[in-house]
Amino acid sequence: MLKFVHTLSLVLLMVVSLMAPPAQASTCSLVNGSTLQPMSPVVASPVIQGSITVGRDIPIGTILYKSTYWGSAAIPAYKCDVGGTGYLSYEINTAPSYGLSTWVAPNGAKVYLTHIAGIGVYASNETPGNTGGGIPWTGSGFSLAGGGVTGFMDPTGNATMTSFVLNVVKISNTVGTGTLTSADFPTVKYYFNSTNRFPYLQSNAVAGSVVVVAGTCTTPDVYVDMGSHAVSELTGIRTGTAWVNFSAQLTNCPAFFGYNQYRVYPFAGTSTASSLASNAINFTIQAVAGWSAGADLGVLLLQPDGVHPTATGIGIQLAMGSNGANVINQNAYPLGSVSVTATPQNYSINMSARYIQTNSTTAAGQANGAATITLIYL
């Protein structure tokens, strides 16, 4: 029994003697990749400005505005006393108070509601030529050089890693109006993570504001007097009466500013504003009673009123422009477009109509027709 205890004690002593000393923690610090001197985190000051118009029919998920902060003259790098593993992460520093949206960004970013209905915002880690990922974002681990050797945050040794984008996005079909300010946007930090962690980019609250305009035009009904005609005026299939010119009015239209972006280049001391896309009003035309045979002719079937006899062998032909300049092809989509401007004003869709013979035999009667113009706001 005494011999067994002695053997056990000897084994335990051998195990203790083989244990490795505890690993030394890697402590890292932020340095300027050019001067190799200690540096403070890059402080980003994103800017927003201008006005955007959100068309009613712009698809959900469309980016309406981008505020981009690109780079810094100081190239961020790190020094660590011993080797180890590190990783980079973009994190939300402060979030707007309106909560998270249920709309899901394709890059996985957290999308925040704003105080304007139907408008959301999110941050992404885009760099020039790279759409990047959504924030929050965590990169894969990489090996750290020890012994005070300098390593770059970006393997290419440039400043684009100190970049991010704030995106304004349409998140529902119903969109309100108002002014976006700093209270509607998150702020971000970009961290180096190892045994210790430190930010090497952090953003201030955005400066400036963006006015959001949404709305549609007023579209009064249009009544076109086609006049009275004798059946004898029509002498065969596809012959017609004189064209009657008319206009569909679009009144009280909002200003159409398009969707915009603003970029800040602090290392170059410049900033730029440009357009992502222009607004447009497209339109289609639907025949209430249906179209006559021959899609390229744009002929409305007559619409009986249930009281008076309806003419037969006749339809109403529609054309864009005056005097039948461009006969409507109802297979075309979109049928037409209205050029819009950045000032509130009225617009006109100029059209023309005439009676046209559609059958070899005709009969007199009431010859009314109706069509609906559908406006598509983009």
N, C-alpha and C positions, 0 to 999 in steps of 0.2 A: 504494500500500500504506500509506504514511504517512497519507494522507487517510482511509482506512477506519478506522484505529485512532483517529484524532481524533474521528470521528463516533461510534464506539462509546463512547468515554469520555464524550462529551457526553450521550448517552442515559442511561447509568448515573447520571450526576450528577443528571439530572432525576428519575429514579425515587427516588433517595434523598431528594431535596428534597420529594417528595410523600408520603412515609410519615408516618402519624399518630403522635403520641406515645402511649406505652403507657397503657392505661386504668388509672384509679385504683381500687384495691380498695375495696369497701364494708365498713367495719367497723361492727358494730352492737353495741348493749348492751341489757340488760334493764332496763326502768323500770316503775314503778307507774303504771298508766293513769290513776289519779285524782290523785296528787300530782306525777307526772312526775319523781319522784326515783328514783335507782338502787335496785333491789331485788334481794334474793337469790332463788334459785329457791324455789318453793313446795314444802315438804316434806310429803308425804302420809303419814299413818299409818293404813292400812286396819286394820279390826278384824274378827275372826271370832268367833262364839260360838254355843253351842246344840248341838242334836242334830238329825239327819235320819235318816229311815228310807227305805231304798231297796227298794221292792217288787220281787220277782223278775221281774214281768212289765211293769215300767215300760219303755217303749221306749228303745233305745239312742239317745243324743243328747239325752235329757231333762235340762234344767238342774235340778240338785238343790239348789243353794245359790248365792247371789250376795252378794258383799261389795262394796258400792258406796261410792266416795269422790266426793262431789260438791262441787266448787268451792271457792273461797276468797274472802275479802273483798277481797283485793288483786287487781285486774284486771291481768293481765300485758300489757305493751305493749313496743314496741321503739323505739330511736332509731338511725338510721344516718347516718354522715357524708356519704355520697354515695348516689345511687340505685342500684338494681340489682334482682336477683331473689332471692327467698327462698322457702323452703317449710318446712312443719312435719312432724315425724315422731314417732310413738310407737315406742319401741324397748324390747326386753327388756334390762334392766340385769343382773340375775342370774337364772339359770334353776335349777330343781330338779335334783337329781343323778340322777334316775331315768330320764332320757331322754325322747324324744318318742314320742307315741302314733301309731299308724297310723290311728286314727279322724280324719276330716277335719272340722273345724268349718265350718259353712256360711258364716261370715264370713271364712274364710281365716286365722284365728289359728293360731299354733303351739300345739298341745295337748300338755301335758306329763303323763307318767305320775306317779302318786303312789305311796306305799308301800302303798296299799290296792288290791288287785286290782279291776279294773273301774271304777275312779274316776280321772278325769282332771281337769286344771285348765287354763284359758286366760284370757288378759286381753283386754279389748275397750275401745274408746274411746267408750263410751256416755255420753250426756248425757241429762238429763230429756226424755222424749218422743221420744228417738232411739235406736234399737237400735245404731247405729254400726257400725264395722268392727272386724276383729280386729287384734290387735297381734302382730307388727310392722305398722305402717301408715305410709305416706308420702303426704302431701297433694300437691295440685297446686301449681305455682309461682305466685307472686304478685309484683307490682311493689312495690319498697321506695321509700318517700319518703326523699330525702336531705336534707342540710342540717340535721340534728338534728330534723326534724319527727317527731312521735310517730305511730306506727301501732299498731293493735291486733292482737293475735294472732287474736282473734275479731272479725269485721267488725261484729257487733252490740254490741261493747263491754261484754260481761258476763264473768262468772267461770267459766262452765260449761266452758270449754276446759281448766280444771285439774281434769278428772274422768276416772275410769276405773273399770272393774268387773273383779273377779276372779270367774270362774265355775267352779263344780264341776259336772261332767257325767258321766253314765253312758256308758262307752265299750265295755262288753262285757256279755254276758248273765250271766256269773258275777261276782258282786260280793262282796268281802270285808267285814270289819268292822274298826274301829280308830278312831284319832283323828288328824284332819288338823291339822298345825301349820304354823309358818312355813316349815319345811323342804320342804313340799309345794307352795309357791306361788312364782311368779316375782315379781320386783320390776320396775318400769317407770320409764322416763324419757321426758319429752316435750321434744323439741328444737326450737329455732329454728335454721334452717340458712341460711347465706349464705356469703360468703367466710370468715367465722368462724362458729362455732356455739356455742350454749350451751343448757343445759337450763333450762326455766322451771318444770318440775314433776319431782320425783323421789320415788319411794316408798320408805319404809322397809320392812323385813320386817313381815309381818302380825303383829298382836298377838292372842293368844287361841288358841282351838282349836275344832274342830267334831267331835263324836262321830258316826261313821257306823254305823248299825245296819242289818243285813240279816238276813233269816231268814224262816222259814215256820212255820206252826202244825203240830202233830202231829194227824193225822186218823185215828183208829181206825176200823176197819170197823164198820158198823151192821147188826145183824140184827134184823129186825122180824117178830115172831110174828103172823101174820095169822089164826091159829086155824083150826079145821075148820068147814066150812059145808056145808049141803045145797044141791044145785043148785036145789031148790024155793024157796030164799030169793030167787032172781033171777026176776022175773016178766015181764021184757021188756028189749029193748035200752035201755041206759043206766040200768037199775035196778042198785042195788048193795047191798052189805052195809054194816054200820056202819063208820064211820071208825075207824082205829087211829092214835093219835097217837104220834109218836116224834121224837127229836132227833138230828141229826148234830153231834157234838162237835168243836170246834176247840180243842185244848189246847196249853199251853206256847207261846202266841203271843208274839212280841216286842212291845215298845213301838212304837207307830206315831206318830212325831213329825211326819210330813209332810215337805215340802220347804220350806226357809226362806230368808230373806234378811235381811241386816243393812246398814244405811245409816249413813254418817257425814257430818254436815253441819258442818264445822269453823267456817264463817263464822257459823252460828247457834248454835254451842255445843251442838248436840243430836245424838242418834243414835237410831235406831229399829230395832226387830226386828219382822218380820211374816212371814206364811206365803205362799209361792207357791202351794201346793196341799196338800190333805189326802190322806192315804193312805186306801185302801179295799180291801176284799176283795170282789170280785165272784165270782159262781159260775154255772156252767151245769150242767145235768144231761143225761147221755147214757144212753139205754137200751141195755143190753148186747145184747139180742136184737132190738132195734128197737122202734119205736113203732107202735101200732095206728093204723088210719085215723082221721083227725080230729085234726089237729094241736092244736086248741084243747082237747082232752079230757085230754091228758097220760096216756095209757094205755100201760103197758109190755106188750109181747108176753110171753107165758109162755116160760120157758126150759126146754126138755127136758133131762133128766139122762141120757138114753140107756138107762135101766134101767126106770123106772116109766112107765106111760101118763100122758100129759099131758092135762089138761082142755082142752076145746075150747069156743069161743064165749064165752070169758071172758078178761079182762085185769086188770091191776092199775093202778088210777088213783092218781096222785100229786097232792098239793096242798101249797101252802105254808101254814103256820099250822095251827092245831088244827081238827079236825072239818071238813076240806075247805073252809076259808075261801077259799082262792084256788087254784082248779084250775090246774095248770101248763099254760102254752101254750109248747110247746117251740120255737116259732118266735121267741119273744122273746129278745133278746140285748142286754146280759147279762140273765140270768134274775133274779138277785137280788143283793143287796149286804148285807154285814155292816158295821154301824157300829163303828168301832174307836176306841181311846183311846190316850193317850200313856203308859199303864202296862201292863206285861206282865200278861196275864190270859187266861182261857178264854172262848170264845164258843160259842153254840149256834145251829144252823139248825133251826128248828122246822118239822116237816112232818107230814103225815098220809097214810094210804093205805087203800084198800079194794078189794075185788073188784067188777068191773063187768061186766055182760053186754054183749058186743060183736056178737053174732050172734043170729038168731032161734032157732037150735037150739044146745043146749049138751049137753055130756057131762061126767060126773064124771071126776076124775083128779087127779094132782099139779098144783098151781098155784103154782109158784115163779117169781120174777122177780128181776132184778138191774138196778141202775143205778149209774152212776159220777158223783160230784159233782166237778167240776173247779174248783179255786179259782184265781182270777186276782188276784195281789197287785199293787196299784198304789200 
